Amino acid sequence: MFPKNAWYVAAISREIKDRGVLSRTICELPLALYRAQDGTVGALLDRCPHRLFPLSKGEVTQDGLRCGYHGLAFAADGRCTHIPSQDEIPPNARVAAYPVRESHGLIWLWPGDPALAQNTPLPAFETGPGYLSGLDFSCLDESDKWGVAGPHLIEVDANYMLAVDNLLDLTHVAFIHAKTFDNSAILGSERITKTVGENQLIDFFRFKNPMSAPLRAAYMLDQDIPLYDSFLETYWHAPGTMILVHGATPERADREESGTIVMGINAITPATRTSCHYFWSQAVYRNLRGGAVRDAWEIATRNAFAEDEHALRTQQHNLERFGMRELSDGVSLMLKSDKAITLARRTIARLVKDETRGSRLNSSRDNNEGNCNDVA
C-alpha cells in the first residue's frame, strides 16, 4: 500500500553520470532513468513500445534515450523522436514518462498523475534560523555550516512502511542498537508526538543522559561533563521522507552554541511490495572538529543501519512465514510508543483511499462522456 501521487527519491545524482542510464523499480514500476545530453534527468517506463526491449539497455543520444534493439529514440516526455528504419513516426510510438526533479544531490520522481506534480513542491518542513534552516534539505550541500556524509543507498528486502515504522518508534534503539549506541535512557524520556498539517508529523524525545561511551565517542563530547540534555526529533513527510535531528548539549546549555547537532536525512522509497530503496545522509551542524564528528557519525550510522536492515528483513520474512500480506493482518497488540506509527499509517491509508476514489471518479466521468458520444 503506497500512494503514487507523491515525490519519492529515485536515485542519488551521482548514480546517473553524464549520458548514463539507470534501471530502477519505484512503486512496482520498472523505470529507465537517464541523463540527457543537456544534463537533465528523464524517467521512462523501462520498455520500448515496439518489442518491449528494456530502454535501460539503450544509450543516450541527441534524440533522447535510444532503444538498443531497433534504435527507436524517446524524449523525456515519452514521445518517439526518431525511428532509423522509417521516416514516419506513428502516433502510438510513445512510452510512459514520469516527472523528475533534481535537488541537493537527489533525484526525485513522481510515479502518479503527472498533472498533479507540477504544483506540488518537494518534501520540506517548517524552517527557521540556525540549524532549522537545514530542514529544507539545504543541509545536504557541503558548506561551512554543514559537514555532510552521503547520500548513500541501502537496498532493503522489506516493505517500505516497516522501515518508516522503524524510524517512528525510536524506543527500539535501546534493544536493536544496544551495542551500537547503548542508549536505554530513551525509554523513560519525555515524548511529544503530533500531526502537522495533512501529511506531516513530528515525534520528539528529550531526556537527561550521562551518555554512554559509544555516544560520547560519536558526538565527541567533553568527558568531564557528567550530564547532558539529549534530544531525538523526527520530522516525517508522507509517504517516506524523514529527517531525524539528534544530539546532545551540556545540561541547560544553548543547543546551537554549545551542543552537537546531527541531521539524519532518510528517504524511503517503495520498490515492490516487499522491498524498498533506503537513501540516507548525515549532516553535522557547524561541521564540528573539522569533519571528525561527521566521519564518526557516518560510521556509527552505517553500523546501526546494518542492524536495522537485519531486523526489517527478519520482520518481513516472518510476515510471509505466517501468510500475512500486511502488518495489520497479524498485529493485535498496540503500545503507547506506537502513536507516531499509527498516525503515519492512517495518513498513508487516507492518501491511498483518496487516490483510489479519484481514479474511480475519473473512470466514471470518462465512461459517461463515452456513452454520451455513443448516443450522439
C-alpha positions as CSV (number, residue, x, y, z in Angstrom):
1,M,0.0,0.0,0.0
2,F,1.7,3.2,-1.1
3,P,0.4,6.4,-2.6
4,K,1.7,7.2,-6.1
5,N,0.8,10.9,-6.2
6,A,3.9,11.9,-4.2
7,W,7.5,12.7,-4.6
8,Y,9.9,9.9,-3.9
9,V,13.7,9.9,-4.0
10,A,14.5,7.7,-7.1
11,A,18.3,8.0,-7.1
12,I,21.4,9.8,-5.9
13,S,22.5,12.4,-8.5
14,R,26.0,10.8,-8.8
15,E,24.4,7.4,-9.7
16,I,23.4,8.8,-13.1
17,K,26.5,10.1,-14.8
18,D,26.7,12.1,-17.9
19,R,24.6,10.4,-20.6
20,G,24.2,7.5,-18.2
21,V,21.2,5.2,-17.8
22,L,20.0,3.5,-14.6
23,S,17.4,0.8,-14.2
24,R,15.3,1.1,-11.0
25,T,11.9,-0.1,-9.8
26,I,9.8,2.6,-8.0
27,C,6.4,1.7,-6.6
28,E,6.4,-1.5,-8.7
29,L,7.1,0.5,-11.9
30,P,10.2,-0.7,-13.8
31,L,11.9,2.6,-14.9
32,A,14.8,3.7,-17.0
33,L,16.3,6.8,-15.5
34,Y,18.8,8.7,-17.8
35,R,20.8,11.9,-18.0
36,A,20.3,13.7,-21.3
37,Q,23.0,15.5,-23.2
38,D,21.9,18.8,-21.6
39,G,22.4,17.3,-18.1
40,T,18.7,17.0,-17.2
41,V,17.3,13.7,-15.9
42,G,14.4,11.8,-17.6
43,A,12.4,8.8,-16.4
44,L,10.6,6.5,-18.8
45,L,8.8,3.2,-18.3
46,D,11.5,0.6,-19.0
47,R,10.1,-1.0,-22.1
48,C,10.1,0.1,-25.7
49,P,6.6,0.0,-27.2
50,H,7.9,-1.7,-30.3
51,R,9.2,-5.1,-29.0
52,L,9.2,-4.4,-25.2
53,F,13.0,-4.3,-25.1
54,P,14.3,-2.6,-21.8
55,L,15.1,1.0,-22.5
56,S,17.6,0.9,-19.7
57,K,19.7,-1.3,-22.0
58,G,19.9,1.5,-24.5
59,E,22.0,4.7,-24.8
60,V,21.6,8.4,-24.7
61,T,21.8,10.3,-28.0
62,Q,21.0,13.8,-29.2
63,D,17.5,12.4,-29.9
64,G,16.9,11.1,-26.4
65,L,17.1,7.6,-24.9
66,R,17.6,5.2,-27.8
67,C,16.4,1.6,-27.6
68,G,19.2,-0.9,-28.0
69,Y,17.1,-3.3,-30.1
70,H,15.9,-1.4,-33.2
71,G,17.1,2.1,-32.4
72,L,13.9,4.0,-31.6
73,A,14.7,7.2,-29.6
74,F,12.4,8.7,-27.0
75,A,12.4,12.2,-25.5
76,A,11.9,12.9,-21.8
77,D,8.1,13.3,-22.3
78,G,7.9,9.8,-23.8
79,R,7.5,10.9,-27.5
80,C,9.3,8.9,-30.1
81,T,11.7,11.3,-31.8
82,H,13.4,9.0,-34.3
83,I,12.9,5.6,-36.0
84,P,16.0,4.7,-38.1
85,S,14.1,2.3,-40.4
86,Q,11.4,4.8,-41.4
87,D,10.7,8.5,-41.6
88,E,7.1,8.3,-40.4
89,I,6.6,8.2,-36.6
90,P,3.2,6.6,-35.7
91,P,1.1,8.4,-33.1
92,N,1.3,5.5,-30.7
93,A,5.1,5.4,-30.8
94,R,5.5,6.7,-27.2
95,V,6.3,5.4,-23.8
96,A,5.0,6.4,-20.3
97,A,7.1,9.2,-18.8
98,Y,7.3,10.4,-15.2
99,P,8.0,13.9,-13.7
100,V,11.5,14.2,-12.3
101,R,13.2,16.9,-10.2
102,E,16.8,17.1,-9.1
103,S,17.7,19.0,-5.9
104,H,20.6,18.9,-3.4
105,G,22.2,15.8,-4.9
106,L,19.0,13.8,-5.0
107,I,16.7,12.8,-7.9
108,W,13.0,12.8,-7.1
109,L,10.3,11.1,-9.1
110,W,6.5,11.3,-9.2
111,P,5.0,7.9,-10.1
112,G,1.4,9.0,-10.1
113,D,-0.7,11.5,-12.1
114,P,1.8,13.8,-13.9
115,A,-0.7,16.7,-13.9
116,L,-0.6,16.8,-10.1
117,A,3.2,17.0,-9.9
118,Q,3.7,20.4,-11.4
119,N,2.3,22.4,-8.4
120,T,3.4,20.0,-5.7
121,P,6.7,21.1,-4.0
122,L,9.3,18.6,-2.9
123,P,9.0,17.5,0.7
124,A,10.3,20.0,3.2
125,F,9.5,21.1,6.7
126,E,8.9,24.4,8.6
127,T,12.2,26.2,8.6
128,G,13.8,28.7,10.9
129,P,17.1,30.2,11.9
130,G,20.3,28.2,12.6
131,Y,20.2,24.5,12.1
132,L,16.4,24.5,11.5
133,S,17.0,26.0,8.0
134,G,18.5,22.7,7.1
135,L,15.1,21.1,7.2
136,D,14.6,22.3,3.7
137,F,17.4,19.9,2.6
138,S,20.0,22.6,2.2
139,C,21.9,20.7,4.9
140,L,22.8,18.2,2.1
141,D,25.0,20.9,0.5
142,E,28.6,20.9,1.9
143,S,29.3,24.3,3.5
144,D,30.9,26.0,6.5
145,K,27.5,25.4,8.1
146,W,27.2,21.7,7.4
147,G,29.6,18.8,7.2
148,V,27.9,16.2,5.0
149,A,28.3,12.4,4.7
150,G,26.4,10.9,1.9
151,P,23.9,10.5,0.3
152,H,24.1,6.7,0.5
153,L,21.7,3.9,-0.6
154,I,20.7,0.6,1.1
155,E,18.5,-1.9,-0.7
156,V,16.2,-3.4,1.9
157,D,14.2,-6.6,1.4
158,A,11.2,-5.4,3.4
159,N,8.1,-3.4,2.8
160,Y,8.8,0.4,2.9
161,M,6.3,1.0,5.7
162,L,8.2,-1.3,8.0
163,A,11.2,1.0,7.5
164,V,9.0,4.0,8.2
165,D,7.7,2.4,11.3
166,N,11.2,1.7,12.5
167,L,12.1,5.4,12.4
168,L,8.8,6.4,14.0
169,D,9.4,4.4,17.2
170,L,12.9,5.1,18.3
171,T,12.4,3.1,21.6
172,H,13.9,0.2,19.5
173,V,17.3,2.0,19.9
174,A,17.5,0.5,23.4
175,F,17.4,-3.0,22.0
176,I,18.3,-3.3,18.3
177,H,21.1,-0.8,18.9
178,A,22.1,-1.8,22.4
179,K,25.7,-2.4,21.4
180,T,25.9,0.4,18.9
181,F,24.6,3.3,21.0
182,D,23.7,1.8,24.4
183,N,21.0,4.4,24.8
184,S,18.4,2.9,27.1
185,A,17.7,6.3,28.6
186,I,15.3,6.9,25.7
187,L,12.8,4.6,27.3
188,G,12.0,7.0,30.2
189,S,12.2,10.2,28.2
190,E,9.6,13.0,27.6
191,R,7.9,12.4,24.3
192,I,5.8,14.7,22.1
193,T,4.0,13.2,19.0
194,K,1.6,15.1,16.9
195,T,0.5,15.7,13.3
196,V,1.4,18.9,11.5
197,G,-1.0,19.8,8.6
198,E,-2.3,17.0,6.5
199,N,0.8,15.0,5.5
200,Q,3.4,15.6,8.2
201,L,4.0,14.7,11.8
202,I,6.7,15.3,14.5
203,D,7.9,12.9,17.1
204,F,10.2,14.4,19.7
205,F,12.2,12.7,22.6
206,R,14.0,14.8,25.2
207,F,15.8,13.4,28.2
208,K,18.8,13.8,30.6
209,N,21.5,11.4,29.9
210,P,25.0,10.7,31.2
211,M,25.7,9.5,27.7
212,S,27.1,6.0,27.0
213,A,30.7,5.5,25.9
214,P,29.6,4.9,22.2
215,L,27.5,8.1,22.2
216,R,30.2,10.2,23.8
217,A,32.7,8.9,21.2
218,A,30.4,9.6,18.3
219,Y,29.3,13.1,19.4
220,M,32.9,13.7,20.7
221,L,31.6,15.1,23.9
222,D,33.6,16.5,26.8
223,Q,34.4,13.6,29.1
224,D,34.4,15.8,32.2
225,I,30.7,16.8,31.9
226,P,28.6,14.4,33.9
227,L,25.1,15.0,32.4
228,Y,23.8,16.1,29.0
229,D,20.5,17.2,27.6
230,S,19.8,14.7,24.8
231,F,17.3,15.1,22.0
232,L,15.9,13.0,19.2
233,E,13.4,14.8,16.9
234,T,11.8,13.1,13.9
235,Y,10.1,15.1,11.2
236,W,8.1,12.9,8.8
237,H,6.6,13.9,5.5
238,A,4.3,11.3,3.9
239,P,4.9,8.9,2.4
240,G,8.6,8.2,3.2
241,T,10.7,11.3,3.8
242,M,12.1,11.8,7.2
243,I,14.6,14.0,9.0
244,L,16.0,12.9,12.3
245,V,17.6,15.7,14.3
246,H,19.6,14.3,17.2
247,G,22.3,15.4,19.5
248,A,23.4,16.5,23.0
249,T,24.3,19.6,24.8
250,P,25.7,20.2,28.3
251,E,22.9,20.4,30.8
252,R,20.8,23.6,30.4
253,A,23.3,25.0,27.8
254,D,22.2,26.6,24.5
255,R,21.8,23.9,21.8
256,E,23.1,25.8,18.9
257,E,26.1,27.4,20.7
258,S,27.3,24.5,22.8
259,G,25.7,21.4,21.5
260,T,26.4,18.7,18.9
261,I,23.5,18.6,16.3
262,V,23.3,15.9,13.7
263,M,20.8,15.9,10.9
264,G,19.9,12.4,9.6
265,I,18.1,12.5,6.3
266,N,16.2,9.4,5.4
267,A,14.2,8.9,2.2
268,I,12.4,5.5,2.0
269,T,11.1,4.7,-1.4
270,P,8.9,1.6,-2.2
271,A,10.4,-0.7,-4.9
272,T,8.0,-3.6,-4.7
273,R,5.5,-4.8,-2.0
274,T,8.4,-6.5,-0.2
275,S,11.4,-4.3,-0.9
276,C,12.4,-0.6,-0.7
277,H,15.2,1.8,-1.5
278,Y,16.6,3.5,1.6
279,F,18.5,6.7,0.9
280,W,20.3,8.3,3.8
281,S,22.8,11.1,4.7
282,Q,24.3,12.6,7.8
283,A,25.0,16.3,8.2
284,V,26.6,17.8,11.3
285,Y,25.8,21.4,12.2
286,R,28.8,23.7,12.2
287,N,30.9,20.8,10.9
288,L,32.4,20.2,14.3
289,R,36.1,19.4,14.7
290,G,36.8,19.8,11.1
291,G,34.6,16.9,9.9
292,A,35.7,14.4,12.6
293,V,32.2,14.3,14.1
294,R,30.7,13.9,10.7
295,D,33.0,10.9,10.0
296,A,32.3,9.3,13.3
297,W,28.5,9.5,12.8
298,E,28.8,8.1,9.3
299,I,30.5,5.0,10.7
300,A,28.1,4.8,13.6
301,T,25.1,5.2,11.3
302,R,26.3,2.5,8.9
303,N,26.6,0.1,11.8
304,A,23.2,1.0,13.1
305,F,21.5,0.7,9.7
306,A,23.0,-2.7,9.2
307,E,21.3,-3.7,12.5
308,D,18.0,-2.1,11.3
309,E,18.3,-3.8,7.9
310,H,18.6,-7.2,9.5
311,A,15.6,-6.5,11.8
312,L,13.5,-5.4,8.9
313,R,14.4,-8.4,6.7
314,T,13.6,-10.7,9.7
315,Q,10.2,-8.9,10.2
316,Q,9.3,-9.2,6.5
317,H,10.3,-12.9,6.5
318,N,8.1,-13.6,9.5
319,L,5.1,-11.8,7.8
320,E,5.5,-14.1,4.8
321,R,6.1,-17.2,7.1
322,F,2.7,-16.6,8.7
323,G,1.0,-15.9,5.4
324,M,0.4,-12.2,6.1
325,R,0.4,-9.6,3.3
326,E,0.2,-6.5,5.5
327,L,1.4,-6.0,9.1
328,S,-2.2,-5.2,10.1
329,D,-3.2,-8.7,9.1
330,G,-1.5,-10.1,12.2
331,V,-0.8,-7.3,14.7
332,S,-3.2,-7.4,17.7
333,L,-1.0,-5.7,20.3
334,M,-0.5,-1.9,20.3
335,L,1.7,0.1,22.7
336,K,1.7,3.7,23.7
337,S,5.0,4.0,21.8
338,D,3.1,3.2,18.6
339,K,1.4,6.5,18.4
340,A,3.6,8.0,15.7
341,I,3.4,4.8,13.7
342,T,-0.4,4.7,14.0
343,L,-0.7,8.4,12.9
344,A,1.6,7.8,9.9
345,R,-0.2,4.7,8.7
346,R,-3.6,6.4,9.0
347,T,-2.2,9.2,6.8
348,I,-0.9,6.7,4.2
349,A,-4.2,4.9,4.2
350,R,-6.1,8.2,3.6
351,L,-3.8,9.2,0.7
352,V,-4.3,5.8,-0.9
353,K,-8.0,5.9,-0.4
354,D,-8.2,9.4,-1.9
355,E,-6.2,8.3,-4.9
356,T,-8.5,5.3,-5.4
357,R,-11.6,7.4,-5.2
358,G,-10.2,10.0,-7.6
359,S,-9.3,7.2,-10.1
360,R,-12.9,5.8,-9.9
361,L,-14.4,9.3,-10.4
362,N,-12.2,9.9,-13.4
363,S,-13.0,6.5,-14.9
364,S,-16.7,7.1,-14.3
365,R,-16.5,10.5,-15.9
366,D,-14.7,9.1,-18.9
367,N,-17.3,6.3,-19.3
368,N,-20.2,8.8,-19.1
369,E,-18.6,11.0,-21.7
370,G,-18.0,8.0,-23.9
371,N,-21.7,7.0,-23.5
372,C,-22.8,10.5,-24.5
373,N,-20.7,10.4,-27.6
374,D,-22.1,7.0,-28.5
375,V,-25.7,8.3,-28.2
376,A,-24.8,11.4,-30.3
